[in-house]
Amino acid sequence: MTVLLKQTETEAPPAPPMHVSDAATPLRARQPMAAHMKCLPGDARPVLPYPNGWFAACFSHELKRGAVLIRPLMEREIVLYRTQSGLVRVIEPYCPHMGAHLGHGGRVEGENLVCPFHRLKFGPEGGCVHTGRAGPTPRMALTARHAREHNGLVFTWVHHEGHSPSWELPVHDMSGWSRPAFVHHEQEGYFQNSGENSVDVIHFDTIHRFGQPEMSARVVDNQLEVRMSATLMGKPMFLHLTNYDAATMYGHFTVPSLGLQAVVRAYSTPNTRLRWSLRIVTTLKVERFARWPAGVRSALYALMKPLAGVWSDRTSHQDTRIWDHRGLPGSFKLMAEERPAALYQRWVSQFYSCDFPGVKPSATDRPSHKET
């Protein structure tokens, strides 16, 4: 049976829903949405997994004798300390006894690290050596991490499948160069921006104003070597860049007409998914200085050191102001002259144990490199 509901005289008929766009443009007259447009809720940049390799934890001058430091690393914390004899140790932060955080109140006594909770002492090899109480010393040890110190930084090793170091970062002989200038930036966005920047030939023109840049790239002994020529203030300059892993880059700049060379070493360390640390070390060499007495040469280089730091800081800021807001590396379309950037994406994949957009999974180990 059908029931008809009668509207009372006091009720007005409901008005149909009104959309301004419907009134302005009939439905059939609207243009179809372009194929490249999407309807997404806000800005949600995807995150990258963390790579394997060596990562800079601090500058050497930050870790003085007897110092204990806490540093972020891949959404965790690590503790660094230096014994009175100068040994550097990198450990997991928690005491094996009852879990006190050794970076909060832990202290160095001679060669030992002392827990702030129950005053247990741990020797430089990690084992407990003293309790301060009667009875046998417990058989427990700190959880140590592989660590290296060279070229003015302290590094620690990370491998997401638990493998020990399978290569070493090179030690560069900087004899005859100026004392290093250090720059440290805390960055937003993707830590891989720094390495990808080294193979972006066009940005050397658009951002850094290098004239007529030309670039080539190749993989040599599992390192990515990049060579570039350009002009700087009208003078020919040459750049030789070496990427050792996903986090470490060495750049050698030469301006022959000025007899000037600069070495820039850049180290990227992921702190969290979209926060990372960039540490830069810059040294200079001027050919004509070699003919002058050592004292005069040292004084001139001392004057140039602040200039090197200012130049490095200013140049890196030109990049980092864009990196902070950039989208996912490896997910973009490239132009014909950007072949080095495509090679970088294939090369860097070896340092990841899992897949993500723009990088294919591959072997996680690589041949060892001898230190030079």
Contacts in CASP RR format, 6 or more apart in sequence:
PFRMAT RR
TARGET T0000
AUTHOR 0000-0000-0000
METHOD contacts of the structure
MODEL  1
MTVLLKQTETEAPPAPPMHVSDAATPLRARQPMAAHMKCLPGDARPVLPY
PNGWFAACFSHELKRGAVLIRPLMEREIVLYRTQSGLVRVIEPYCPHMGA
HLGHGGRVEGENLVCPFHRLKFGPEGGCVHTGRAGPTPRMALTARHAREH
NGLVFTWVHHEGHSPSWELPVHDMSGWSRPAFVHHEQEGYFQNSGENSVD
VIHFDTIHRFGQPEMSARVVDNQLEVRMSATLMGKPMFLHLTNYDAATMY
GHFTVPSLGLQAVVRAYSTPNTRLRWSLRIVTTLKVERFARWPAGVRSAL
YALMKPLAGVWSDRTSHQDTRIWDHRGLPGSFKLMAEERPAALYQRWVSQ
FYSCDFPGVKPSATDRPSHKET
7 13 0 8 1.000
45 189 0 8 1.000
45 274 0 8 1.000
45 327 0 8 1.000
45 328 0 8 1.000
46 328 0 8 1.000
46 356 0 8 1.000
46 357 0 8 1.000
47 273 0 8 1.000
47 274 0 8 1.000
48 190 0 8 1.000
48 191 0 8 1.000
48 192 0 8 1.000
48 273 0 8 1.000
48 328 0 8 1.000
48 329 0 8 1.000
48 356 0 8 1.000
49 160 0 8 1.000
49 352 0 8 1.000
49 353 0 8 1.000
49 354 0 8 1.000
49 356 0 8 1.000
50 74 0 8 1.000
50 158 0 8 1.000
50 160 0 8 1.000
50 270 0 8 1.000
51 158 0 8 1.000
51 245 0 8 1.000
51 246 0 8 1.000
51 247 0 8 1.000
51 348 0 8 1.000
51 351 0 8 1.000
51 352 0 8 1.000
52 158 0 8 1.000
52 159 0 8 1.000
52 160 0 8 1.000
52 161 0 8 1.000
52 163 0 8 1.000
52 351 0 8 1.000
52 352 0 8 1.000
52 353 0 8 1.000
52 364 0 8 1.000
53 157 0 8 1.000
53 158 0 8 1.000
53 159 0 8 1.000
53 165 0 8 1.000
53 245 0 8 1.000
53 246 0 8 1.000
53 247 0 8 1.000
53 351 0 8 1.000
54 148 0 8 1.000
54 155 0 8 1.000
54 156 0 8 1.000
54 157 0 8 1.000
54 158 0 8 1.000
54 165 0 8 1.000
54 169 0 8 1.000
54 245 0 8 1.000
54 247 0 8 1.000
54 248 0 8 1.000
55 73 0 8 1.000
55 155 0 8 1.000
55 156 0 8 1.000
55 157 0 8 1.000
55 158 0 8 1.000
55 247 0 8 1.000
55 267 0 8 1.000
55 268 0 8 1.000
55 269 0 8 1.000
55 270 0 8 1.000
56 153 0 8 1.000
56 154 0 8 1.000
56 155 0 8 1.000
56 247 0 8 1.000
56 248 0 8 1.000
56 267 0 8 1.000
56 268 0 8 1.000
56 269 0 8 1.000
56 277 0 8 1.000
56 279 0 8 1.000
57 71 0 8 1.000
57 73 0 8 1.000
57 78 0 8 1.000
57 80 0 8 1.000
57 90 0 8 1.000
57 147 0 8 1.000
57 153 0 8 1.000
57 154 0 8 1.000
57 155 0 8 1.000
57 156 0 8 1.000
57 269 0 8 1.000
58 69 0 8 1.000
58 71 0 8 1.000
58 80 0 8 1.000
58 153 0 8 1.000
58 154 0 8 1.000
59 152 0 8 1.000
59 153 0 8 1.000
59 154 0 8 1.000
59 182 0 8 1.000
59 184 0 8 1.000
59 279 0 8 1.000
60 149 0 8 1.000
60 152 0 8 1.000
60 153 0 8 1.000
60 154 0 8 1.000
61 152 0 8 1.000
61 182 0 8 1.000
62 69 0 8 1.000
63 69 0 8 1.000
63 80 0 8 1.000
63 81 0 8 1.000
63 82 0 8 1.000
63 88 0 8 1.000
63 154 0 8 1.000
64 82 0 8 1.000
65 82 0 8 1.000
65 83 0 8 1.000
65 84 0 8 1.000
65 86 0 8 1.000
65 108 0 8 1.000
66 81 0 8 1.000
66 82 0 8 1.000
66 83 0 8 1.000
66 84 0 8 1.000
66 107 0 8 1.000
66 108 0 8 1.000
66 110 0 8 1.000
67 81 0 8 1.000
67 82 0 8 1.000
67 108 0 8 1.000
68 79 0 8 1.000
68 80 0 8 1.000
68 81 0 8 1.000
68 102 0 8 1.000
68 103 0 8 1.000
68 105 0 8 1.000
68 106 0 8 1.000
68 107 0 8 1.000
68 108 0 8 1.000
68 113 0 8 1.000
69 79 0 8 1.000
69 80 0 8 1.000
69 81 0 8 1.000
69 103 0 8 1.000
70 77 0 8 1.000
70 78 0 8 1.000
70 79 0 8 1.000
70 80 0 8 1.000
70 93 0 8 1.000
70 103 0 8 1.000
70 104 0 8 1.000
71 77 0 8 1.000
71 78 0 8 1.000
71 79 0 8 1.000
71 80 0 8 1.000
72 271 0 8 1.000
72 272 0 8 1.000
73 156 0 8 1.000
73 158 0 8 1.000
73 269 0 8 1.000
73 270 0 8 1.000
73 271 0 8 1.000
74 158 0 8 1.000
74 270 0 8 1.000
74 271 0 8 1.000
74 272 0 8 1.000
75 271 0 8 1.000
75 272 0 8 1.000
75 273 0 8 1.000
77 93 0 8 1.000
77 101 0 8 1.000
78 90 0 8 1.000
78 91 0 8 1.000
78 92 0 8 1.000
78 93 0 8 1.000
78 145 0 8 1.000
78 156 0 8 1.000
79 90 0 8 1.000
79 91 0 8 1.000
79 92 0 8 1.000
79 93 0 8 1.000
79 102 0 8 1.000
79 103 0 8 1.000
80 88 0 8 1.000
80 89 0 8 1.000
80 90 0 8 1.000
80 91 0 8 1.000
80 147 0 8 1.000
80 154 0 8 1.000
81 88 0 8 1.000
81 89 0 8 1.000
81 91 0 8 1.000
81 108 0 8 1.000
81 113 0 8 1.000
82 88 0 8 1.000
82 89 0 8 1.000
82 108 0 8 1.000
83 89 0 8 1.000
83 108 0 8 1.000
83 110 0 8 1.000
83 111 0 8 1.000
83 112 0 8 1.000
83 124 0 8 1.000
84 108 0 8 1.000
84 110 0 8 1.000
84 111 0 8 1.000
85 110 0 8 1.000
85 111 0 8 1.000
87 111 0 8 1.000
87 124 0 8 1.000
88 147 0 8 1.000
88 149 0 8 1.000
88 154 0 8 1.000
89 113 0 8 1.000
89 124 0 8 1.000
89 126 0 8 1.000
89 144 0 8 1.000
89 147 0 8 1.000
90 144 0 8 1.000
90 145 0 8 1.000
90 146 0 8 1.000
90 147 0 8 1.000
90 154 0 8 1.000
90 156 0 8 1.000
91 102 0 8 1.000
91 113 0 8 1.000
91 126 0 8 1.000
91 142 0 8 1.000
91 143 0 8 1.000
91 144 0 8 1.000
91 145 0 8 1.000
92 142 0 8 1.000
92 143 0 8 1.000
92 144 0 8 1.000
92 145 0 8 1.000
93 101 0 8 1.000
93 102 0 8 1.000
93 103 0 8 1.000
94 100 0 8 1.000
94 101 0 8 1.000
94 102 0 8 1.000
94 143 0 8 1.000
95 101 0 8 1.000
95 102 0 8 1.000
95 115 0 8 1.000
95 117 0 8 1.000
95 118 0 8 1.000
95 120 0 8 1.000
95 142 0 8 1.000
96 128 0 8 1.000
96 140 0 8 1.000
96 141 0 8 1.000
96 142 0 8 1.000
96 143 0 8 1.000
97 115 0 8 1.000
97 117 0 8 1.000
97 118 0 8 1.000
97 120 0 8 1.000
97 128 0 8 1.000
97 138 0 8 1.000
97 140 0 8 1.000
98 117 0 8 1.000
98 118 0 8 1.000
99 117 0 8 1.000
100 115 0 8 1.000
100 116 0 8 1.000
100 117 0 8 1.000
100 118 0 8 1.000
102 113 0 8 1.000
102 115 0 8 1.000
102 116 0 8 1.000
102 142 0 8 1.000
104 116 0 8 1.000
105 116 0 8 1.000
106 113 0 8 1.000
106 114 0 8 1.000
106 115 0 8 1.000
106 116 0 8 1.000
107 113 0 8 1.000
107 114 0 8 1.000
107 116 0 8 1.000
108 114 0 8 1.000
109 121 0 8 1.000
111 123 0 8 1.000
111 124 0 8 1.000
112 121 0 8 1.000
112 122 0 8 1.000
112 123 0 8 1.000
112 124 0 8 1.000
112 129 0 8 1.000
112 130 0 8 1.000
113 121 0 8 1.000
113 122 0 8 1.000
113 123 0 8 1.000
113 142 0 8 1.000
114 120 0 8 1.000
114 121 0 8 1.000
114 122 0 8 1.000
115 121 0 8 1.000
115 122 0 8 1.000
118 131 0 8 1.000
119 131 0 8 1.000
119 132 0 8 1.000
120 128 0 8 1.000
120 130 0 8 1.000
120 131 0 8 1.000
120 138 0 8 1.000
121 128 0 8 1.000
121 129 0 8 1.000
121 130 0 8 1.000
121 131 0 8 1.000
121 132 0 8 1.000
122 128 0 8 1.000
122 129 0 8 1.000
122 141 0 8 1.000
122 142 0 8 1.000
123 129 0 8 1.000
126 141 0 8 1.000
126 142 0 8 1.000
126 144 0 8 1.000
127 140 0 8 1.000
127 141 0 8 1.000
127 142 0 8 1.000
128 137 0 8 1.000
128 138 0 8 1.000
128 139 0 8 1.000
128 140 0 8 1.000
128 141 0 8 1.000
129 137 0 8 1.000
130 137 0 8 1.000
131 137 0 8 1.000
131 138 0 8 1.000
145 156 0 8 1.000
145 157 0 8 1.000
146 156 0 8 1.000
146 157 0 8 1.000
146 164 0 8 1.000
146 165 0 8 1.000
147 154 0 8 1.000
147 155 0 8 1.000
147 156 0 8 1.000
147 157 0 8 1.000
148 154 0 8 1.000
148 155 0 8 1.000
148 157 0 8 1.000
148 168 0 8 1.000
148 169 0 8 1.000
149 155 0 8 1.000
150 169 0 8 1.000
150 171 0 8 1.000
151 171 0 8 1.000
151 172 0 8 1.000
151 174 0 8 1.000
151 265 0 8 1.000
151 281 0 8 1.000
152 180 0 8 1.000
152 281 0 8 1.000
153 267 0 8 1.000
153 279 0 8 1.000
153 281 0 8 1.000
155 169 0 8 1.000
157 164 0 8 1.000
157 165 0 8 1.000
159 165 0 8 1.000
159 353 0 8 1.000
159 364 0 8 1.000
160 353 0 8 1.000
160 354 0 8 1.000
160 364 0 8 1.000
161 353 0 8 1.000
161 364 0 8 1.000
163 364 0 8 1.000
163 365 0 8 1.000
166 365 0 8 1.000
166 366 0 8 1.000
166 367 0 8 1.000
166 368 0 8 1.000
167 222 0 8 1.000
167 245 0 8 1.000
167 366 0 8 1.000
167 367 0 8 1.000
167 368 0 8 1.000
167 369 0 8 1.000
168 368 0 8 1.000
168 369 0 8 1.000
168 370 0 8 1.000
168 371 0 8 1.000
169 244 0 8 1.000
169 245 0 8 1.000
169 248 0 8 1.000
169 369 0 8 1.000
169 371 0 8 1.000
170 244 0 8 1.000
170 250 0 8 1.000
170 369 0 8 1.000
170 371 0 8 1.000
170 372 0 8 1.000
171 371 0 8 1.000
171 372 0 8 1.000
172 250 0 8 1.000
172 263 0 8 1.000
172 265 0 8 1.000
172 372 0 8 1.000
173 372 0 8 1.000
174 180 0 8 1.000
174 263 0 8 1.000
174 283 0 8 1.000
176 285 0 8 1.000
177 263 0 8 1.000
177 283 0 8 1.000
177 284 0 8 1.000
177 285 0 8 1.000
178 283 0 8 1.000
178 284 0 8 1.000
178 285 0 8 1.000
178 301 0 8 1.000
178 302 0 8 1.000
178 304 0 8 1.000
178 305 0 8 1.000
178 308 0 8 1.000
179 283 0 8 1.000
179 301 0 8 1.000
179 302 0 8 1.000
179 305 0 8 1.000
180 281 0 8 1.000
180 282 0 8 1.000
180 283 0 8 1.000
180 305 0 8 1.000
181 281 0 8 1.000
181 282 0 8 1.000
181 283 0 8 1.000
181 305 0 8 1.000
181 306 0 8 1.000
181 308 0 8 1.000
181 309 0 8 1.000
181 312 0 8 1.000
182 279 0 8 1.000
182 280 0 8 1.000
182 281 0 8 1.000
182 309 0 8 1.000
183 278 0 8 1.000
183 279 0 8 1.000
183 280 0 8 1.000
183 281 0 8 1.000
183 282 0 8 1.000
183 309 0 8 1.000
183 312 0 8 1.000
183 313 0 8 1.000
183 316 0 8 1.000
184 277 0 8 1.000
184 278 0 8 1.000
184 279 0 8 1.000
184 280 0 8 1.000
185 277 0 8 1.000
185 278 0 8 1.000
185 280 0 8 1.000
185 316 0 8 1.000
185 317 0 8 1.000
185 320 0 8 1.000
186 271 0 8 1.000
186 275 0 8 1.000
186 276 0 8 1.000
186 277 0 8 1.000
186 278 0 8 1.000
187 193 0 8 1.000
187 275 0 8 1.000
187 276 0 8 1.000
187 277 0 8 1.000
187 278 0 8 1.000
187 320 0 8 1.000
187 323 0 8 1.000
187 324 0 8 1.000
188 274 0 8 1.000
188 275 0 8 1.000
188 323 0 8 1.000
188 324 0 8 1.000
188 325 0 8 1.000
189 274 0 8 1.000
189 275 0 8 1.000
189 276 0 8 1.000
189 323 0 8 1.000
189 324 0 8 1.000
189 325 0 8 1.000
189 326 0 8 1.000
189 327 0 8 1.000
190 274 0 8 1.000
190 276 0 8 1.000
190 323 0 8 1.000
190 326 0 8 1.000
190 327 0 8 1.000
190 328 0 8 1.000
190 329 0 8 1.000
191 247 0 8 1.000
191 268 0 8 1.000
191 269 0 8 1.000
191 270 0 8 1.000
191 276 0 8 1.000
192 246 0 8 1.000
192 268 0 8 1.000
192 329 0 8 1.000
192 348 0 8 1.000
193 268 0 8 1.000
193 319 0 8 1.000
193 323 0 8 1.000
193 326 0 8 1.000
193 329 0 8 1.000
194 247 0 8 1.000
194 249 0 8 1.000
194 266 0 8 1.000
194 268 0 8 1.000
194 278 0 8 1.000
194 323 0 8 1.000
195 243 0 8 1.000
195 246 0 8 1.000
195 249 0 8 1.000
195 266 0 8 1.000
195 268 0 8 1.000
195 344 0 8 1.000
195 348 0 8 1.000
196 329 0 8 1.000
196 330 0 8 1.000
196 341 0 8 1.000
196 344 0 8 1.000
197 203 0 8 1.000
197 319 0 8 1.000
197 323 0 8 1.000
198 226 0 8 1.000
198 241 0 8 1.000
198 243 0 8 1.000
198 249 0 8 1.000
198 251 0 8 1.000
198 344 0 8 1.000
199 215 0 8 1.000
199 217 0 8 1.000
199 224 0 8 1.000
199 226 0 8 1.000
199 241 0 8 1.000
199 340 0 8 1.000
199 341 0 8 1.000
199 343 0 8 1.000
199 344 0 8 1.000
200 338 0 8 1.000
200 340 0 8 1.000
200 341 0 8 1.000
201 213 0 8 1.000
201 214 0 8 1.000
201 215 0 8 1.000
201 228 0 8 1.000
201 337 0 8 1.000
201 338 0 8 1.000
201 340 0 8 1.000
202 213 0 8 1.000
202 335 0 8 1.000
202 337 0 8 1.000
202 338 0 8 1.000
203 319 0 8 1.000
204 210 0 8 1.000
204 211 0 8 1.000
204 213 0 8 1.000
204 215 0 8 1.000
204 228 0 8 1.000
204 230 0 8 1.000
205 211 0 8 1.000
205 212 0 8 1.000
205 213 0 8 1.000
205 230 0 8 1.000
207 318 0 8 1.000
207 319 0 8 1.000
207 322 0 8 1.000
208 315 0 8 1.000
208 318 0 8 1.000
210 230 0 8 1.000
210 231 0 8 1.000
210 232 0 8 1.000
210 237 0 8 1.000
211 230 0 8 1.000
211 231 0 8 1.000
211 232 0 8 1.000
211 234 0 8 1.000
212 230 0 8 1.000
212 231 0 8 1.000
213 228 0 8 1.000
213 229 0 8 1.000
213 230 0 8 1.000
214 228 0 8 1.000
214 229 0 8 1.000
214 230 0 8 1.000
215 226 0 8 1.000
215 227 0 8 1.000
215 228 0 8 1.000
215 340 0 8 1.000
216 226 0 8 1.000
216 227 0 8 1.000
216 228 0 8 1.000
216 340 0 8 1.000
217 224 0 8 1.000
217 225 0 8 1.000
217 226 0 8 1.000
217 227 0 8 1.000
217 339 0 8 1.000
217 340 0 8 1.000
217 343 0 8 1.000
217 344 0 8 1.000
218 224 0 8 1.000
218 225 0 8 1.000
218 343 0 8 1.000
219 225 0 8 1.000
219 343 0 8 1.000
219 347 0 8 1.000
221 367 0 8 1.000
221 369 0 8 1.000
222 350 0 8 1.000
222 366 0 8 1.000
222 367 0 8 1.000
222 369 0 8 1.000
223 242 0 8 1.000
223 243 0 8 1.000
223 244 0 8 1.000
223 369 0 8 1.000
224 242 0 8 1.000
224 243 0 8 1.000
224 343 0 8 1.000
224 344 0 8 1.000
224 347 0 8 1.000
224 348 0 8 1.000
225 240 0 8 1.000
225 241 0 8 1.000
225 242 0 8 1.000
226 239 0 8 1.000
226 240 0 8 1.000
226 241 0 8 1.000
226 242 0 8 1.000
226 243 0 8 1.000
226 340 0 8 1.000
227 238 0 8 1.000
227 239 0 8 1.000
227 240 0 8 1.000
227 241 0 8 1.000
228 238 0 8 1.000
228 239 0 8 1.000
228 241 0 8 1.000
229 236 0 8 1.000
229 237 0 8 1.000
229 238 0 8 1.000
229 239 0 8 1.000
230 236 0 8 1.000
230 237 0 8 1.000
230 239 0 8 1.000
231 237 0 8 1.000
232 255 0 8 1.000
235 255 0 8 1.000
235 257 0 8 1.000
235 258 0 8 1.000
236 255 0 8 1.000
236 256 0 8 1.000
236 257 0 8 1.000
237 253 0 8 1.000
237 254 0 8 1.000
237 255 0 8 1.000
238 253 0 8 1.000
238 254 0 8 1.000
238 256 0 8 1.000
239 251 0 8 1.000
239 252 0 8 1.000
239 253 0 8 1.000
239 254 0 8 1.000
240 251 0 8 1.000
240 252 0 8 1.000
240 254 0 8 1.000
241 249 0 8 1.000
241 250 0 8 1.000
241 251 0 8 1.000
241 252 0 8 1.000
242 249 0 8 1.000
242 250 0 8 1.000
242 251 0 8 1.000
243 249 0 8 1.000
243 344 0 8 1.000
243 347 0 8 1.000
243 348 0 8 1.000
244 250 0 8 1.000
244 369 0 8 1.000
245 351 0 8 1.000
246 268 0 8 1.000
246 348 0 8 1.000
246 351 0 8 1.000
246 352 0 8 1.000
247 267 0 8 1.000
247 268 0 8 1.000
247 269 0 8 1.000
248 265 0 8 1.000
248 266 0 8 1.000
248 267 0 8 1.000
248 268 0 8 1.000
249 265 0 8 1.000
249 266 0 8 1.000
249 267 0 8 1.000
250 263 0 8 1.000
250 264 0 8 1.000
250 265 0 8 1.000
251 263 0 8 1.000
251 264 0 8 1.000
251 265 0 8 1.000
251 266 0 8 1.000
252 261 0 8 1.000
252 262 0 8 1.000
252 263 0 8 1.000
253 261 0 8 1.000
253 262 0 8 1.000
253 263 0 8 1.000
253 264 0 8 1.000
254 260 0 8 1.000
254 261 0 8 1.000
255 261 0 8 1.000
258 286 0 8 1.000
259 286 0 8 1.000
259 287 0 8 1.000
259 288 0 8 1.000
260 284 0 8 1.000
260 285 0 8 1.000
260 286 0 8 1.000
260 287 0 8 1.000
261 284 0 8 1.000
261 285 0 8 1.000
261 286 0 8 1.000
261 287 0 8 1.000
262 282 0 8 1.000
262 283 0 8 1.000
262 284 0 8 1.000
262 285 0 8 1.000
262 308 0 8 1.000
263 282 0 8 1.000
263 283 0 8 1.000
263 284 0 8 1.000
263 285 0 8 1.000
264 280 0 8 1.000
264 281 0 8 1.000
264 282 0 8 1.000
264 312 0 8 1.000
265 280 0 8 1.000
265 281 0 8 1.000
265 282 0 8 1.000
266 278 0 8 1.000
266 279 0 8 1.000
266 280 0 8 1.000
266 316 0 8 1.000
267 278 0 8 1.000
267 279 0 8 1.000
267 280 0 8 1.000
267 281 0 8 1.000
268 276 0 8 1.000
268 277 0 8 1.000
268 278 0 8 1.000
269 276 0 8 1.000
269 277 0 8 1.000
269 279 0 8 1.000
270 276 0 8 1.000
271 277 0 8 1.000
278 316 0 8 1.000
278 320 0 8 1.000
280 312 0 8 1.000
280 313 0 8 1.000
280 316 0 8 1.000
282 308 0 8 1.000
282 309 0 8 1.000
282 311 0 8 1.000
282 312 0 8 1.000
283 308 0 8 1.000
284 301 0 8 1.000
284 304 0 8 1.000
284 305 0 8 1.000
284 308 0 8 1.000
286 300 0 8 1.000
286 304 0 8 1.000
289 297 0 8 1.000
289 300 0 8 1.000
289 301 0 8 1.000
290 297 0 8 1.000
292 300 0 8 1.000
328 357 0 8 1.000
328 358 0 8 1.000
329 345 0 8 1.000
329 358 0 8 1.000
330 345 0 8 1.000
330 357 0 8 1.000
330 358 0 8 1.000
330 359 0 8 1.000
331 357 0 8 1.000
331 358 0 8 1.000
334 341 0 8 1.000
334 342 0 8 1.000
345 358 0 8 1.000
345 359 0 8 1.000
346 360 0 8 1.000
348 359 0 8 1.000
349 359 0 8 1.000
349 360 0 8 1.000
349 361 0 8 1.000
349 362 0 8 1.000
350 362 0 8 1.000
350 363 0 8 1.000
350 364 0 8 1.000
350 366 0 8 1.000
351 364 0 8 1.000
352 359 0 8 1.000
352 361 0 8 1.000
352 362 0 8 1.000
352 364 0 8 1.000
353 361 0 8 1.000
353 364 0 8 1.000
354 361 0 8 1.000
355 361 0 8 1.000
END
